[in-house]
Amino acid sequence: MSIVSIMAAILEDELREHGILKLTQLDCETMVQNMIERTAELAVDIKQYCLEPNPNDGT
């Protein structure tokens, strides 16, 4: 079982506990994969932002 499948199963349980019942395991896997990709993109953006010179520090 992949980490995405494990996370999808957890997500599916959490959603079910909150009354969201119509999502399938595949739906949850897709959502988890999208969250992983978006998190990776955000991490890259943050890293690039931190590496950019700050005009306020005189560099």
C-alpha positions, 0 to 999 in steps of 0.5 A: 500500500502506497503512502498516497493510498494510506493518506487517502484512506485516512482522508476518507475516514475523516470526511465520513466522520464529517458527513461527506459520504459520496467520495470514493477511495480514488477521489481521496487518492486524487485529492491527496496527490493534488495536496502533495503536489501543491505542497511541493510547489508551495515549498519551492515558492517559499524557498525561492522567495527566501533566496531573493534579495530583500530590498530593505536590507541593502543588498 
